[in-house]
Amino acid sequence: MRVYEALARAFAREGTSAVFGMLGDANMYWMNALDDLGVEQYEVRHEGAGLAMADGFARLAGEPGVCTTTSGPGCAQLATTMLVASRARTPLVAFCGEVAWGDDEAVQWLDQQRFAEAIEAAFVRVTAADTAYKAVQRAFYLARLESRPVMLSAPMDVQQEIVDDDEEYVPSHALLRTPPAYPNPERLKEAAEIVASSERPVIVVGRGAMRAGAGDAVRRLASRIGALIATTLMAKNWLNDAEFHAGISGLYATRSAIELFQEADCVIGVGASLNRYTTEHGLLYPNARVVHLDSRPNVVMGDGRLADCFVHTDARLGVEALDRLLEERSVTAVGYHTPEVKEKLASAFDDPARFDLEPGTVDPREACRVIDSIVPPEIGLVLGGGQQICFSTMLFNRGRSWLLANQHFGCIGQGLTTAIGALVAKGKRPAFLVEGDAGFLMHLAEFETAVRYRLPLLVVVMNDEALGAEYQKSVAKGLKAELARIPTPDLGAVARAMGGAGALARTIDEVRDATAAFVAQPRPTIIDVRISRQVISIPYRRLWFGQDA
C-alpha cells in the first residue's frame, strides 16, 4: 500500500464524510484514494473557499471539518480563512500536499511549517512512510482536543513510498475519553451564595451551553431566580421562545435590553466566554457580580477580570447542580419576571427612526422582517459579515433549527463559503444566507459550486452598492464617502447565468415574491436586494453617530 492510500484510509477511519478543496499535483493521489473509499468530495473554485466550507461544516457537524490543497500556492491561499477558523476555535484538518522533501528549489516550495505558525494553525508533517498513521492521528487529536485548525503537510515523494498495510489505524476519538467536567462542590456553594443574594440576575448563554444541551436547565434556573436570558452573538436566537429572553448581550443588544442589563446585580455566564464584545468592555453590567460556568478552565473575561466565582464544569451539569442547590435552599425570586419588564421586551426590536430612501431601494430593516417572516423555521440561517450584518443580526429573530454567525477576525467574504459547508453538514437541507454585496462578490465563483452540487441555498445579498462600513464611517468622519461606492451588476441575472435562480428586488413586494419562490422550490438562488445607504443600523448609530434611536 502506498502512503497516500494509508493517509486516505486513516481519514476515512476518523469519520471524514466530506472533503472540500481543489485537485493539484501534490494531493491528487490522496483524493483519488478517498474517492475509492466513498468519501464525498466537493471541488471548489478557490482553496480558501474550501477551507471556509470545512469551517462551516465543522461548526454545524460537531466533528472536524476537512479541506485539501496542493503544495505552495494552493497552501498559501488558506491564509485569511485559517485565521478565521483559528479565532472561531474550529476543529478542522487541512490536508496540504507539499513538494518533495527537502527540495527548496522547487517552483512551488513553501516553508509550510512557518506559514502554518503565522496563520495560527497547528502543524503536523508526514516525514516517512511509517509515520503516516501517527501523523493523521495526531492532526485529528489536536483538532478535537484543542478545538483548532491543523495543517497536515504531506511531501509528494513520501506519499509514494510503500507502507505495511497490516497495521490497524486507531482513530483519535478513541484516545479522547475524557468524561464531562463535574462542578467542584465548594465552588458551586460560592456560586449559589452569589445567586441567592441577587435581585436582578441575567443568564448569558453561549455555544458551550448549546453544545452541552443545557437549554432546559437554563430555563428552569431562569424561572427559579427571575433571570433574563441573553445570548452571545454565536448563540443568537437560542432559547428565544423563553418569556423573558432579552436577545444578544453586546453591541447588538436592543436599547431596552441594555437598560435592563445595566440594572443587573448578578451575571451567570454559561458556556460563554464573556469577552469584550459580549460585555461591551464591561460597560453592560457595571454593578453585577459574575458567576461563570465553563468547560474551559479559568477563563478570563473580556475586561481582563476574573469572575467573582468561576466554576469549571460542563454547562448542563453545572446549571443543573446550581439549580438543585438553590432548590434545596428554597431560593426563589421574582427578579426581572414582572409585567413591566415583559412589556418592555415585547417592543424591544422596534426601531422608530425614519430615513429618506433613494429611488429604487428598500429599507433594509423592512426587508429583514419580511424575509424572516416568510422563511420557515426549519430552514437554517447563516449571517455573513460587513456593515449589513448589523441589520440582519438584530432583526432576524425567528427561532430556527440552526444558525451560524460569521464575525471572527473582522473580515468579510466568509458567508457564502461557510454556508455551503454548513448546508452539507446538515444533510443538504435548505438554508439561507444574508450577506453584503462586497463580501458576496469576493467568492461569487462559489455560487457555481452550489449550483453544481444542487445545494438548496438562498443567498440574500443586502446590496448597497458600496463598501457599507467604510461608506458610513466616511460620512461620520467627513471623508469622501463616494470613494466607498462600487456599482454592481444585477446579481439575480448573474445567478441565472450560472444555472441557478435569481431576482433583482427594488421593492418590498419584489423581496417578498422572490423569497416565497425559494420557499416553494428550494434551489441555488440569489436575491439581489437593493438597500438604501441612507438607513443607518442601530450599532452604527451608536458607534459613529452618537445616537441610539
C-alpha positions in Angstrom: 0.0 0.0 0.0 1.3 3.5 -0.8 1.4 6.2 1.8 -1.2 8.2 0.1 -3.6 5.3 0.4 -2.8 4.8 4.1 -3.4 8.5 4.7 -6.8 8.3 2.9 -7.7 5.2 4.9 -6.8 7.0 8.1 -9.0 10.0 7.2 -11.9 7.7 6.5 -11.4 5.9 9.8 -11.6 9.3 11.5 -15.1 9.6 10.2 -14.4 12.0 7.4 -17.6 12.2 5.3 -16.9 15.3 3.2 -13.7 17.0 1.9 -13.7 20.4 0.4 -10.8 21.6 -1.9 -9.0 21.7 -5.2 -7.1 18.9 -7.0 -3.4 19.5 -7.6 -0.2 17.6 -8.2 0.5 17.2 -4.5 -2.9 16.0 -3.3 -4.4 14.2 -6.4 -3.3 10.7 -5.4 -4.8 11.1 -1.9 -8.0 12.5 -3.3 -8.3 9.5 -5.7 -7.8 7.1 -2.8 -10.5 8.9 -0.8 -12.9 8.6 -3.8 -12.2 4.9 -3.9 -13.3 4.7 -0.2 -16.5 6.5 -0.9 -15.7 9.8 0.8 -17.7 12.6 -0.7 -15.6 15.4 -2.2 -16.5 18.9 -3.1 -14.4 20.6 -5.8 -14.2 24.3 -5.2 -13.1 27.3 -7.2 -10.6 28.7 -4.6 -8.6 26.9 -1.9 -9.6 29.4 0.8 -13.2 28.8 0.0 -12.7 25.1 0.5 -11.3 25.8 4.0 -14.2 28.1 4.8 -16.6 25.3 3.8 -14.8 22.9 6.1 -15.1 25.6 8.8 -18.8 25.9 8.3 -19.2 22.1 8.2 -17.3 21.6 11.4 -19.2 24.2 13.3 -22.5 22.6 12.4 -21.5 18.9 12.4 -19.6 18.9 15.7 -16.8 16.9 14.0 -13.6 18.2 12.5 -14.0 19.6 9.0 -11.6 18.6 6.3 -10.2 20.5 3.3 -7.3 20.0 1.0 -4.9 21.9 -1.2 -1.9 21.2 -3.3 1.6 22.4 -2.4 2.9 26.0 -2.2 0.5 28.5 -3.8 -2.5 26.2 -3.1 -1.5 26.1 0.6 -0.8 29.8 0.7 -4.4 30.6 -0.4 -5.6 29.4 3.1 -4.2 32.4 5.0 -7.2 34.5 5.8 -9.7 31.8 6.3 -7.3 29.8 8.5 -7.0 32.8 10.8 -10.8 33.0 10.8 -11.0 29.3 11.8 -8.4 29.8 14.5 -10.3 32.7 16.0 -13.5 30.7 15.8 -11.8 27.8 17.6 -12.9 25.5 14.8 -11.6 21.9 14.8 -10.5 21.1 11.3 -7.7 19.3 9.4 -6.3 20.8 6.2 -4.5 18.1 4.1 -1.8 20.1 2.2 0.4 18.4 -0.3 4.0 19.5 -0.3 6.9 19.4 -2.8 9.4 16.6 -2.4 11.0 16.5 1.0 13.9 18.9 1.1 13.5 20.3 -2.4 13.6 24.0 -1.5 14.4 25.0 -5.2 11.1 23.6 -6.5 8.9 26.3 -8.1 6.1 25.6 -5.6 8.3 25.3 -2.5 7.0 27.0 0.6 8.1 26.7 4.2 4.7 25.3 5.1 5.6 24.9 8.8 6.5 28.6 9.2 3.4 29.5 7.2 1.2 27.5 9.5 2.6 29.2 12.5 1.9 32.6 11.0 -1.7 31.8 10.3 -2.3 30.2 13.8 -2.7 26.6 12.7 -1.1 23.6 14.4 1.3 21.8 12.1 2.0 18.1 11.5 4.2 16.7 8.7 4.3 13.2 7.3 8.0 12.7 7.4 8.3 9.0 6.5 6.1 6.0 5.4 6.0 4.5 8.9 4.7 7.8 10.4 1.7 8.1 8.1 -0.9 6.8 10.6 0.7 8.6 13.5 0.6 11.9 11.7 -3.1 11.7 10.8 -4.0 10.6 14.3 -2.0 13.5 15.8 -3.6 16.0 13.5 -7.1 14.9 14.3 -6.3 14.6 18.0 -5.1 18.2 18.2 -8.1 19.4 16.2 -10.5 17.7 18.6 -8.7 18.3 21.9 -7.7 21.9 21.4 -10.6 22.8 19.1 -8.4 24.4 16.5 -7.4 24.1 12.8 -4.4 21.8 12.0 -2.4 21.7 8.8 -1.2 18.2 7.8 1.6 18.5 5.3 2.5 15.6 3.1 5.5 15.7 0.8 4.9 14.3 -2.6 7.7 11.8 -2.5 6.8 10.5 0.9 3.2 9.9 -0.3 4.5 7.5 -3.0 6.5 5.3 -0.5 5.4 1.8 0.4 3.9 1.2 3.8 2.9 -2.0 5.6 -0.9 -2.4 5.2 -1.3 -4.8 8.1 -1.3 -2.1 10.8 -4.7 -1.2 12.2 -5.4 2.5 12.4 -6.6 3.8 15.8 -8.8 6.9 15.3 -8.1 9.9 17.5 -11.5 9.9 19.2 -10.5 6.5 20.7 -7.9 8.5 22.7 -10.3 11.1 23.9 -12.5 9.5 26.5 -12.5 12.4 29.0 -15.8 12.5 30.9 -17.6 15.8 31.2 -16.3 18.1 33.9 -18.4 18.0 37.1 -18.6 21.1 39.2 -16.5 21.4 42.3 -19.0 21.4 45.3 -17.2 24.2 47.1 -17.2 26.5 44.1 -20.8 25.6 43.5 -21.7 26.7 47.0 -19.9 30.0 46.4 -21.9 30.4 43.2 -25.2 29.6 44.9 -24.4 32.3 47.6 -23.9 35.0 45.0 -27.0 34.0 43.0 -29.2 33.6 46.1 -28.3 37.1 47.3 -29.1 38.8 43.9 -32.2 40.6 42.9 -31.7 41.2 39.2 -29.8 38.3 37.6 -29.0 37.8 33.9 -28.0 34.4 32.4 -25.8 34.8 29.4 -25.6 31.6 27.3 -23.1 30.8 24.6 -22.0 28.0 22.3 -20.8 25.9 25.2 -24.3 25.8 26.7 -25.8 24.9 23.3 -23.3 22.1 22.7 -23.8 20.7 26.2 -27.6 20.6 25.8 -28.1 23.0 28.7 -31.3 24.6 27.3 -33.9 23.0 29.7 -31.6 23.5 32.7 -31.1 27.2 31.8 -34.9 27.7 31.5 -35.5 26.1 34.9 -32.8 28.2 36.6 -34.1 31.4 35.0 -37.6 30.7 36.1 -36.4 30.0 39.7 -34.4 33.2 40.1 -36.3 35.5 37.8 -33.4 35.9 35.4 -33.3 37.4 32.0 -31.9 35.1 29.4 -29.4 36.7 26.9 -27.0 35.1 24.4 -23.6 35.7 22.9 -23.6 36.6 19.2 -22.6 33.0 18.3 -25.7 31.6 20.2 -28.1 34.2 18.7 -31.8 33.3 18.9 -31.2 30.2 21.1 -34.0 29.8 23.6 -35.7 32.9 22.3 -39.1 31.5 22.8 -38.5 32.0 26.6 -40.8 34.6 28.0 -38.0 36.8 29.4 -35.4 36.4 26.6 -33.6 39.7 26.0 -31.7 38.9 22.9 -28.0 39.4 22.3 -25.7 40.7 25.0 -23.3 43.2 23.5 -23.2 45.8 20.7 -26.2 44.1 19.0 -28.4 44.4 22.1 -31.5 46.4 21.9 -31.8 49.7 23.8 -34.4 48.1 26.2 -32.0 45.2 26.9 -29.1 47.5 27.6 -31.2 49.4 30.1 -32.2 46.2 31.8 -28.7 44.7 31.8 -27.3 47.8 33.5 -29.6 47.2 36.4 -28.3 43.6 36.9 -26.6 42.7 40.2 -25.5 39.2 39.0 -24.5 37.8 35.7 -24.3 34.0 35.2 -22.2 33.1 32.2 -23.0 29.6 30.9 -20.7 28.2 28.3 -19.9 31.8 27.2 -16.6 33.5 27.1 -17.9 36.8 28.4 -15.5 38.6 26.1 -15.2 42.3 25.4 -17.9 42.1 22.8 -20.4 40.2 24.9 -20.0 42.6 27.9 -19.2 45.8 25.8 -15.9 46.1 27.5 -17.5 45.6 30.9 -19.9 48.5 30.5 -23.1 46.5 30.1 -23.1 45.1 33.7 -21.4 47.8 35.8 -22.7 46.7 39.2 -23.0 43.0 38.7 -21.1 40.2 40.4 -20.2 37.4 37.9 -20.6 33.7 38.2 -19.0 31.9 35.3 -19.7 28.2 34.4 -17.5 27.0 31.6 -15.8 23.7 30.5 -12.6 25.6 29.6 -10.6 26.2 32.8 -10.4 29.6 34.4 -11.5 31.8 31.5 -10.5 35.5 31.9 -13.3 37.9 31.0 -13.1 40.5 28.2 -12.3 43.4 30.6 -9.3 41.5 32.0 -11.0 40.4 35.2 -11.6 37.0 36.6 -15.2 36.2 37.5 -16.2 36.6 41.2 -16.8 32.8 41.1 -15.5 30.6 38.3 -16.8 27.0 38.2 -15.0 24.7 35.9 -17.9 22.5 34.6 -19.8 21.1 31.7 -22.5 23.7 31.1 -25.5 21.4 31.5 -24.2 19.6 34.6 -23.2 22.9 36.2 -26.5 24.6 35.7 -28.4 21.6 36.9 -26.3 21.3 40.0 -26.6 25.0 40.7 -30.4 24.8 40.3 -30.6 21.8 42.7 -28.6 23.6 45.3 -30.8 26.7 45.1 -33.9 24.4 45.3 -32.6 22.8 48.4 -32.2 26.2 50.0 -35.8 27.1 48.9 -34.4 30.0 46.8 -36.9 31.7 44.5 -37.2 35.2 43.3 -39.3 37.4 41.0 -36.3 39.3 39.7 -36.9 40.6 36.2 -40.1 38.5 35.8 -42.6 41.3 36.0 -45.3 42.6 33.7 -43.3 45.8 33.2 -40.2 44.0 32.0 -42.3 41.7 29.8 -43.9 44.8 28.2 -40.6 46.4 27.6 -39.1 43.3 25.9 -42.2 43.0 23.7 -41.3 46.2 21.8 -37.5 46.0 22.2 -36.8 45.4 18.5 -38.9 48.3 17.2 -36.9 51.0 15.6 -38.9 54.2 15.0 -36.1 56.1 13.2 -37.1 57.4 9.8 -34.9 57.8 6.8 -35.4 59.1 3.2 -34.8 56.2 0.8 -33.1 56.6 -2.6 -35.4 55.7 -5.5 -35.3 52.1 -6.4 -34.1 50.9 -2.9 -35.8 49.4 0.1 -35.4 49.9 3.8 -33.1 47.0 5.0 -34.9 46.8 8.3 -38.2 46.1 6.5 -36.5 43.6 4.1 -35.1 41.7 7.1 -38.5 41.5 8.8 -40.3 40.3 5.6 -37.7 37.6 4.8 -37.6 36.4 8.4 -41.4 36.0 8.4 -41.6 34.1 5.1 -38.7 31.7 5.5 -40.0 28.8 7.8 -38.1 28.0 11.0 -36.8 24.6 9.8 -34.6 26.5 7.2 -31.3 27.3 8.8 -29.7 30.8 8.7 -26.1 31.9 8.0 -25.1 35.5 8.8 -22.3 36.9 6.7 -20.1 39.9 7.6 -19.7 43.6 7.0 -21.9 46.6 7.8 -25.2 45.0 6.6 -24.8 42.3 9.3 -25.9 44.9 11.8 -29.4 44.8 10.4 -29.7 41.0 10.0 -28.1 40.3 13.3 -30.6 42.4 15.2 -33.7 41.8 13.1 -33.7 38.1 12.1 -35.2 36.9 15.3 -37.3 33.9 14.4 -36.3 30.7 16.1 -34.6 28.4 13.7 -33.3 24.8 13.6 -29.8 26.2 13.4 -27.9 29.5 12.9 -24.3 30.2 12.0 -22.8 33.7 12.5 -19.5 34.9 10.9 -17.9 37.7 12.8 -14.4 36.2 13.5 -11.3 38.1 12.5 -13.4 41.1 11.4 -13.2 40.0 7.7 -15.9 39.9 5.0 -16.2 37.2 2.3 -16.9 34.2 4.5 -20.6 34.0 4.3 -21.3 32.0 1.1 -18.5 29.5 1.7 -19.3 28.7 5.3 -22.9 28.5 4.3 -22.1 25.8 1.7 -20.2 23.8 4.3 -22.9 24.2 6.9 -25.6 23.0 4.4 -23.6 19.9 3.6 -23.2 19.2 7.4 -27.0 19.4 7.7 -27.6 16.8 5.1 -28.1 19.3 2.2 -31.4 20.5 3.7 -32.4 24.1 2.7 -30.7 27.1 4.2 -30.4 30.8 3.6 -27.6 33.3 3.9 -27.7 37.0 4.4 -24.6 38.7 3.1 -23.4 42.1 1.8 -22.6 42.8 -1.8 -18.8 43.3 -1.3 -18.4 40.1 0.8 -20.5 38.1 -1.6 -18.7 39.2 -4.7 -15.3 38.1 -3.1 -16.4 34.5 -3.6 -19.0 34.8 -6.3 -17.5 31.8 -8.1 -18.5 29.5 -5.3 -22.2 30.1 -6.2 -21.4 28.0 -9.2 -20.2 25.3 -6.7 -23.6 25.4 -5.0 -25.3 25.1 -8.4 -23.0 22.2 -9.5 -23.9 20.2 -6.3 -27.5 21.3 -6.5 -27.5 22.7 -3.0 -30.8 24.4 -1.9 -29.2 27.6 -0.7 -30.8 31.0 -0.8 -28.4 33.9 -0.9 -29.9 37.2 0.2 -27.5 40.0 -0.9 -28.2 43.2 1.0 -26.8 45.3 -1.7 -26.0 49.0 -1.0 -23.5 49.0 -3.9 -20.8 50.1 -1.6 -18.3 49.1 1.0 -21.0 49.7 3.5 -18.9 50.0 6.7 -16.4 52.4 5.1 -19.2 54.4 3.5 -21.0 55.1 6.8 -17.7 55.8 8.6 -16.7 58.2 5.9 -20.0 60.0 6.3 -19.5 60.2 10.0 -15.9 61.4 9.7 -16.4 63.9 6.9 -14.4 61.9 4.4 -15.3 61.3 0.8 -18.0 58.7 1.1 -18.2 58.3 -2.7 -14.8 56.5 -2.6 -16.6 53.6 -0.9 -19.3 53.3 -3.6 -18.9 50.4 -6.1 -21.7 49.7 -8.5 -22.7 46.1 -9.1 -24.4 44.2 -11.9 -27.8 42.6 -11.5 -26.8 39.6 -9.3 -30.1 37.9 -9.9 -29.2 37.8 -13.6 -25.7 36.5 -12.7 -27.3 33.7 -10.7 -29.4 32.7 -13.7 -26.4 32.8 -15.9 -24.6 30.4 -13.6 -27.5 27.9 -13.7 -29.3 28.9 -10.5 -32.4 31.1 -9.8 -32.2 34.8 -9.2 -34.1 38.0 -8.8 -33.4 41.7 -8.5 -35.5 43.3 -5.8 -36.0 47.0 -5.6 -39.4 47.0 -3.7 -40.6 45.1 -0.7 -43.1 43.3 -2.8 -40.3 42.0 -5.0 -38.4 40.9 -1.9 -41.5 39.1 -0.7 -42.2 37.4 -4.0 -38.6 36.2 -4.6 -38.3 34.8 -1.0 -41.6 33.0 -1.4 -40.4 31.5 -4.7 -37.4 29.9 -3.0 -39.5 28.5 -0.2 -41.8 27.0 -2.7 -38.9 25.5 -4.7 -35.6 25.5 -2.8 -32.6 25.6 -5.1 -29.5 27.7 -5.6 -30.9 31.2 -5.6 -29.7 34.8 -5.3 -32.0 37.7 -4.4 -30.2 41.0 -5.1 -31.9 43.3 -2.6 -31.1 46.9 -3.3 -31.0 48.6 0.1 -30.8 52.3 0.9 -27.5 53.7 2.1 -29.4 56.4 4.0 -30.7 53.9 6.5 -28.1 53.5 9.3 -28.2 50.5 11.6 -28.5 50.9 15.4 -25.0 49.6 16.1 -23.5 52.1 13.6 -25.6 54.9 15.0 -24.1 54.1 18.4 -20.5 53.7 17.2 -20.2 56.5 14.7 -23.0 59.0 15.2 -23.6 59.0 18.9 -27.2 58.0 18.6 -29.3 55.1 19.9 -32.7 55.7 18.4 
